[in-house]
Every structure is written in structure tokens, then in C-alpha cells.
């Protein structure tokens, strides 16, 4: 089901929080997560406070009967494929030579297929490989720390890297899946940033899943595999064959929504993203599915340009401080049925894994839509799981993992706050450098722009100061002072993340020197360092409060804002309207952009730039 917020013909910065707050409450509830019989907004929270100014609220979720009554007219779905039938116990054995900590996996129901599951081909820190194919364990049991060991039904090993990371792997067969438990420990003296682990499933010895002989003999790039390799994004399933680069890239990778791109080895990142940490490959007859899933993963990739035709999902460990250990659970599946069987098992085994990080203003897709989540029926303070006092502010909260980030004004100082989503505890506060506060409308606040976040950092914009970047624990990474735009109501646009870039619209009522054109512009900075990358002027646009969003169209990633979509090379087209004070974000559907303005009917734009006006119904 697709849920969206009501559309407002006019909204000022001070009213944004109510809309985003309600949508955020949908996101913080994960289907299947329950506690003492009560449904949850989030796997660890019975309810979540929503913030409007200095007020806090909490939502109540409908029970099954209420929800069925409310949504029956909206649901029109075919039932999922039967996922209850299981293939039976998997058989595992240490692979001879045990390169990359590999196991041979078989099922009695597909005896001709042998799966070489490589539990750890290497560790990646940022874009640095700590040792691809270094994990070569003796295929014998023993007491040494570089051997497979077996304790009851659990197979495990420990592998230390010279750079200071120790990997602990535990595998436990469970009927038609393998339970995976990875623990990475930093045994060195320095922190490791952006740590991932490289798992791999070659299909070479599984003819039921490997590209057919005719394809293998005809071409080196076995792109036929892409047609059966599935990921999920915003509630929609797609195959790698549908991606922009599939037709020409044999080493294709995709990032999870909001994650900084990894540029490592021979893989090329496509512009598409996924949000479920699940990758599934259906067999050639589509009767069986093999899949990898983790609690959290930020990179999925496939090789079809060599003699192995394999796919990967990289579990994510983030930043690991000296002496710290970080664990991630996962599953290796071999299931009867198609890709929906893998999706059903993923939701069963990882009820919190489908929680979307509400990482920016109006959510990860920028449309104010929380796919596959149920909204609260009402907001009730009495049912709050927790309540935390916050300084005044008009920004909306954003969520990443178990962290909530929001801004405010404390005294005459701008402040960024990190909270624990489970308890509501304030984990940290960071003051922006002292600066005169801009004048704003009574309905707004100098802290009106919503932060955005990725897996490592949170990015904050204050019109009175500029941009600030913190890690999730409140450590400052970089800052970028920016002149305050001239605006009679105050600044309220929010920053946007796109691949390596942090993008910000700076609409300004002030003129350029000796000109009647405005000094409005769009700027892009390197998200890691804050260094400027490009700037595009918008001389015909003046003070407004809309936030950009991105959409892939004809293979090009574009940013969009009312009256002016653009990409990094500059505007691709522009349509002007005799209105001012644009405030809404730009909703999109395939081929169509919609924009709203105060006291005007909606304006609709096609991808090519043609336009018409009218109601949403027309």
C-alpha cells in the first residue's frame, strides 16, 4: 500500500514539521514487530513522539480489524507466492582449500546444484580493500585461530587482519537457510571508518541458476543473470536488468538509499538504489530462489564479466572505534518459489530490517511517502512511549537507525541535537558557531531547515550560519559558513544528498551587483569534506522555501525544484509561472513533475518540459 501526506496549497516553514512528523511515525513502525501484544512504530519503541515546535505527541497504531476496515477499498494485490513449503535441511561442508572461508552448500531437492558460499572474501574500509581473497583457511578442524571449527551445529572461524581488524564468522544451518553471525573487532589503535564485509555467491557449479550453456558460449557478459537478480526499493521489486547500466556493465553495483557511494575494485555504481538489505537470484526455471539478507547492508553487486557469474551483498558495520566490536546478523536462503518467497522470509527473520531510514525532509524518496507502512489513526500524548523537552524549532526530525536528529534555537544559539529513538534520551547537543540570527516570520524559526543523514553523518543547514556536518555521535566533521540569503520570511529550504554530493538551494531576494537579476543559486559540496564541487546560478528565481529532490530519467540523475529541474551540468529545461513564494517539494510520477504555489492551481510538467494546469484529478 502506498501512503502519502495531504497536499497543501500553501505551507510555510513553520508548518512543515507536522507533515513530516506524521510520516515519520509511519516509518518508525515495522510490520511484524510486536511487544506484549501491542504493535510498534519501531522494533524497539511502542510509540514515537512527534514534534511540532516545542510540543510532543505520540501516535496509536490500528489493530488488525480496524486496519482491515480502513484499507479494504485500497488494497488490490495478488497474494504472494507460497513461501511455506521448504526445501528441507541444507547440507554444508568445508570447501576444499576453503578460500575466502568458503562452504559448499547443497539441498536434497536440487542435487545437481552446488553453491560455493564465500563467507568473507575481504574487508573494505571506505574504498580501501584490507585483503581480497586473503581468508584462506585450512579445510581441517583444529584449535588454531585460522581454521574452521565446529561446536555442535555451529561452524565458525576467526581471522585477524594485519591492519587491526579481526573477523569472527559463525554459521548455523537452519532447515532451508544458514544463520550468519559476523563480528568485527578493532584491535588497533585507530578508528576504522565505513567498514563493510565482502560476501560472495558464485553460481558456476549450480547449473539450475548459472546462465545457460548457449549464453555462456555466445558472449563473455552473461547479462542473462541480471534478469533473474532481484532487489527492492520503496516497496517495488526490480531486477538488475532494469537498471541504467545493465546493458553495458558486467561488474554492476548499487548503493542502499542514503549511503555514500563505494568506489572499490572493478565495480561500477549504477544510479539506482535499494532499501531492503536483501538480494535474491531465481533459478532458470523460476521454481527456486537463492538469497542473501542482512540486518543492514549498503552495497549489492554482481559479476557477469568473468567465468564465475556471482553476486554479493556487503553487510555494513559503520565506524569501529579502537577496542570496539560490531556484530551483524544475516541469512543465506535456498527456497522453493520465486523472489516473493525470499521477501516473505526476510520479513519473517528480520522484522526490523524493512524500517526505512527517514533520512531527509519528506523521507528517502522526497515525496512524503512511506511505502508499506501503516499510519497512526490518531495522535495521543497519553500513549507516548517517551517525551523529551526540546528547544524551539521549525525543522522536522530525521531518523537513521536508532538515532533521531533535529535542530532548534537555545537562547540565541543554533543547536543540533541527537536523540536515542528507543528511549528519547538526548545523546548529544552541538552549538553552531555564534552568529547573529536572521529575521524570520512569527510562524517560523531560525532553525527551520530539516537535517539530512546518511549511514555515517548528519548534515545541518542554518540560514544564519551555513552548513555543518557531524558524525552520529556528535563529532564535528566539517563546517561551511555561507552568507545568509535575503528573505522576508527567513530561510527554510533543506539540504539533499545525492551520491557523493550534498546539494543546497540558495534562493535569494537580493540582486547581483549592478544587475536586476537575483543572486540565487544551487550549490553542491563533497559530502565527506564539505569542499565545493559545482554551483549553478538561478538569476530568475527569488526567495522561496522549496527543497529539491532527485529522479532518474533517461539514465540521467536529475534534481528537481518548482520551475527548474536540473542536473550537475546545469538546467535541462525550465518552465516559468507567474507566481512567487514556492514552498512545496516537487512530487513526481513517471514522466511527470508537479509543482504547487500559493493561490494558484497545481502546475504539471512533462519530462520534456511541456506544461498544463489543473486539479490533481485532471
Secondary structure, 3 states (H helix, E strand, C coil): CCCECCCCCCCCHHHHHHHHHHHHHHHCCCCCCEECCEECCECCECCCEEEECCEEEEEEECCHHHHHHHHCCCCCCCCCCCCCCCCCCEEEEECCCCECCEEEEEEHHHCCECEEEEEEEEEEECCEECCCCCCECEEEECCCCCEEEEECCEEEEEEECCCCEEEEEEEEEECCEEEEEEEEEECCCCCEEEEEEEEEEECCCECCCCCCHHHHHHCCCCHHHHHHEEEEECCEEEEHHHCCCCCCCCEEEEEECCCCCCCCCCCEEEEEEECCCEEEEECCCCCEEEEEEECCEEEEEEECCCCCCEEEEEEEEEEECCCCEEEEEEEEEEEECCHHHHHHHHHHHCCCCCCCCCCCCCCCCCCCECCCCCCEEEECHHHCCCCCCCCECCCCCEEECCEEEEEEEECCEEEEEEEECCCCCEEEEEECCCCCCCCCCCCCCCCCCCCEECCCEEEEEECCCEEEEEECCCCEEEEEECCCCCCCCCCCCCCEEECCEEEEEECCCCECCCCCCECCEEEEEECCCCCEEEEEECCCCCCCCCCCEEEEECCEEEEECCCCCEECCEECCCCCCCCCCCCCCCCEECCEEEECCCCCCEEEEECCCCEEEECCCC
